[in-house]
Amino acid sequence: MSDIESTTGGHKPRSNAWQSAITVVQEAEPPFIPSGAHAMTIVVEFPPGDPGTPPHRHPGPAFGYVLDGEMVFELEGEPVRVLQAGEAFWEPGGDVIHYQDGNNRDDIPVRFTVTMLCEPGKPMLTLVDEDELVRRRNRRAPRTD
């Protein structure tokens, strides 16, 4: 590639693999990033059949990637979907309920990583109580189960 400047002092690089090593799995334009936000990356693992985290929300956007297994993923206003290992997901954070992130399989664990932009002074995850779920039930996408 002629548009890349070398700083190796004339030495040949050991490999050219870096030129094709990146695969974009997801791009998103989050609606906001909290002022003074800090990033946190976590790995979550749920055993076979585990329903995952109860309904919750994050103060800022979250970007994730399924490492192993299958995750049931549901955000407020969107239909339930199953994400396979190698698939990415994101949620805008703020006033959006994350209903499901559980294991879709009863024979293997699910493991995924999430990078969140967290608002200072707020927990990275807040559970949603039953009263709020009832008040906002009209915002949840129709379910088939």
N, C-alpha and C positions, 0 to 999 in steps of 0.2 A: 504494500500500500504506500503510495508516494505521498499521501497527505498526512502521514504520521512521522513526526520527527524523532529520531533516535538520540538517546542520551547515553548510549552504551560505549561511547568513545571509539566507535568503529568496530567493536566486537559484535559478532553475530549473536542474536538471541538464541538461547538453548532450544526454544520451541516456538512455533508459530500458532500453537493451539489457542492462545489467548485471543487471536483474531476472530475465532468463531465459537468461543467458549460460553458466551452469554446468550441465554434464551429469555425473552421477556414473557412472563407468565401472567402478568396483570398490569394494567395502568388505570389510574383513577384520579379524579379531581375532587378531593374532599371539599365539602361545603365550607369548612372552617378549620383552623388549627388554633386551639386555645393559646392565648398570649402567655409566653413563658413556659410553654409545654416542654416536657421532657419525654424521651422515647424509652419504652420498656419492651423488651422482647422476652416472651415466655414460651415454654413448651408445655402442652397439655396432653395428658394421656388418660383415657377412660377405658376401663376394662370392658370385655364383651357385654353387650346389652345395656350398658349404663346410659341413663337418659341425659347425662351431662349437667351443666350448670342450670339452675332454675332461671326463669325469665329475669333478664337484667338489662342494664344499659352501661355504656362507657362514656366518660365525659368528652372524649375526643375520638377521632377516627382510629380504626383498627384494621390492619392488613394481615391476612393469614394464608397459610399454605398447609395442605394436608400431607403429612409425611408418610403415614401408613394407615391402612384400613379405609373405612368409609364413615363420613360424618353427616348427620342430619343437620341441616342448616336452615334456620328460618328467622328472617327479620320482619318487623312490623311492615305490613303493606305488600309483602312479597310472598309468593307461594313457597311452600316447603320444597327443598331440593336436597338431593344426596350428592355430596362431593366425594370424589375418589382420591386416592393417593396421587399426588402430582397436580392437583387442581388448587387454584388460589381463590380467595374470597376477601371481601372487605365490607366494612360497615361504616357509616358516616359518623357514628357516635352522637352525643348530645341527646335530644329528645326522641330517640328511636329505641324501641324495645327489641332486644335480641331474645326471641322465644326459645330457640333450640340450638344446641351445639353438641348433641349426644352421639353415641356410637350407634350406627345403623346396623351393625352386625352383632350376632350373639355368639360368634365363635372366635373372633379375634379382637384385639384391642384397636382403638383408633388413637392416633398420635398426630397432633398438629402444632404448628408454631404460629404465634401471633405477635406482631409488633404494634404497639399502641402508642398514640401520642396523648400523654396524660396531662390534665390540667393541674397546675400546682395547688396543693392543699385539698384535693379531692381524691377519693379512692379510685383505683383504676376500674373498679366494677361495683355497681350498686344493684342489689336485688330489687325487683319490683313486687309490691305487695298485691294480694288478691283484689283489694278494692280498686286499685288502679287498673288491673287487668280487666275487671268488669266494666269500668268506665270507658276503657279504650277498645273494647271488643270489636267495635265497628271498623277499627283501623287494621284489624288482622285479616289477611287474605283468606278467602274461603278454604276450608279444609275438606279433604276427601276421606279422612279416617274416622 
